[in-house]
Amino acid sequence: MRIASLVVLITLALTSLAMAQAPAAAPAGPSRVAVIDFNRAVVENADGKKAAEVIKGELSKRETEFTKAQGELEALQKQAQEKTLSDAAKAELARKIDNKNTELTRINEDAQKAMSDLQEKNFGPIAQLVSKEVNTYATEQGLAVVFDVSMQPSNILYYGDVADITTEIIRRMDANAAKTSSAPAAPRPAPSPATVAPATPKPASPTAPAAPKTNK
């Protein structure tokens, strides 16, 4: 079991962050067909980069936990190779090794589940916005079809830079995000003046009638 197995689920999503930015491609021209690297469009816009950093931070924690458990397993396996061990000691080490392997499997499975959930939570909304922006752009440009070339192998044998709208979509996503962040907050309605209820006068305390005088 290798630590690399922890990143299987997000390799495609994060690989582009470690690579140099692709050269800017011209937006689609008169062609009614365009292509987009959808994964790159999701990950390389400003919000996508922030989401990727969140995922990478959690991944780093999981890798640390996995590496620690893996080191403990290797230490146990090294002890088991000693020839002076009694049968009881060997049996105890075998039990510990089995438990540690089970722990490593659990850590790996938990990490993959966590990474999948984080992708859905952080990249899901961004992917929806990218899809919406592609639809808007395609309508504006009169495109009939937009192919996603992020999944390989692709059945598309050739396309020129003029057909690649990935960079244009990223630019639009960042522009939209900038507009949203710079938009002034809606003014809050002024609180209505407090209404003070008039004080209710208290009834006067009844006065006991004076006792009649008696003539002695």
N, C-alpha and C positions, 0 to 999 in steps of 0.2 A: 504494500500500500504506500503510495507516494503522496506527499503534500500537494502535488499538482492536481490531484483529484478534487481538491476543494474548489478549484476555480473553473471547473469544466463548464458550469452553467453560465458563467459570465465572460468567458474568453472572447467570444465574438463581440460582445458589447463594449469591452474595455480595451481591446487590442488597439483600436484606432487612437486612443488617448496616448499610447506610448510611441506612436509613429509621428513623423513630421506631418504638418498640415498638408493636405493635398493641394496642388496648384489650383487657383481659382478657375472655374469652368464657366464659359459664357452660357447664359440662359438659353433655353431652346428657342430656335428661330422659327422659320416658316414650317418646319417639319411638324406633322400632326402626331408624331410618336416621340416620346421622351423616355429617359431612364433615370432612376434615382437609387442611390445606395441608402436605403431606408435606415439601416442600423447607424450609419455615419451621421445621417441627418438628425437622428434622435440623440446620439451621444455627444456630438461636437457642437451643438448650440450651447449657449451660456447656461441654461437650466440643466441641460443634459450633463454638462461637465460637473456641475454642483452635485447632481444625483450620483454620478459615478464616484465622486470623492466620498460620499456617504457610504456607498457600497464597499469601496476599497478600505475604508476605515474599519468597518465591521469584519471584512475578510481578514485584515491584519490580526484582529483579536482572535479569530478562529484559527488562524495559522499558528499563532503563538501557543494556543491550547493544544493543538494537534502535535506540534513539534515537541512540546514538553512530554506528552504521553508517549510519543515515539521514542524519545531518548530513554525514558524509563523502561520501555519494552526491550530496547537494545541492551540495556544494562542487565536486565534479567536473563536475556538469552546468553550473554557473556558469562554470567555466573553459572548457568546450566552446563557450560562446556568444561567446567573444572572437574578433573578426574577424581578428586579426593572426596567428593560429596557422598554422603550416605544415601541409601535408597529413600529414606524418609525426606531428606532435604531435596532430593531430585523430584520427588512427588510434589512437594510443596512449591518448588519453583515452577513445575509444569502447570500447577493450578494458577499461580500468579500470572504466568505468561498467557494462559488461556483467558483469564479475566482482563488482562491488559489489551489483548487483541479485540475482545468484545467492546472494551471502552473506546478503542480507536475507531472501530466500525461505527459506534454510536456517534462519536464526535463528527466523523465524516458525513454521516447521514443527516445529522442535525444541521451541519454547516450548509449542505446543499439545499436543505429545506429553507433555511434562513435566507440564503442568497436568492433563491427563487422568489420568496415572499418580498424581499427588498427590491428586487427588479420590478415586480408587479406594482409595488407601492410607489416607487420613485420614477421608473421609466414608463409605466403604463399611461399616466396622464399626459406625459410629454409625447408619447407615440400617437395619442389621439389628436393632439394639437398639430403634429407634423402631418398626419393624414388629412386633417381638415385644411391645412395650408396647401398641400399638394392639390386637393380638389379645387380650391380657390384659384390657384395658379393655372391649373389645366383649363379651367373655364375661361379665365382671362385670355389665355394664349390660344384657345381653340384646339387644344390637344385632344386627340381621340383616345390614346392609350398611353399610360405611364407604367413601364416595367420596373420591378424591383430587382436590382442586380446584387443586393447584399448577400443573398443566399447562394452559395456555390455548391455544385457546379450550376452555372446558368446556361440556359438554352440559347441565349443571344450570342451569336458568333462575333458580331462587330457592332460598335456604335462610336460615333465621333463625339468630341468634347461638346459640340454644339447641342447634342441631344441630352447631355447630362445636366439635370437641374438640381443636383444635390446641394451645391454651394449656394445657389440662389434661394433654396428653401431654408437653409441654415441662416442666411442673411435676413430673410423675412422673419424667421422665428426670433432672432435677436432683436430686430427692430420692434416687433410687437411687444417683446418683454420690456424693452426700454421705455416704450410708450406707457405701458401699464405701471411701471415703477415710478415714472415721473409725473403721472397724472395726479393732480391735487385731490386730496381726500375730500369727499362730499362733506359740506358744512353740517355740523350737527345742529338740530333745531334748538333754538334758545329755550331754556326751561320756562314754563309758564309761571308767572308770579304766584307766590304762595298766597292762598286765600286764608285770612285769619278769621276764624269764626267769632262772631261777637260773643262777648262773655255773657253768660246767662246769669241774671241777678239772682242771688240767693234769697229765698224768702226770709223775712225777718223772724227772729226767734219769738215765739208767742210769749207775751208778758202775763204772768199770773195776776189775776185780779186781786186788788187789795182786799185784805180781810175786813169785813164790816166791823165798825166800832160798836162795842156793847156798853150801854149805860149801866154803871154799877149803882 
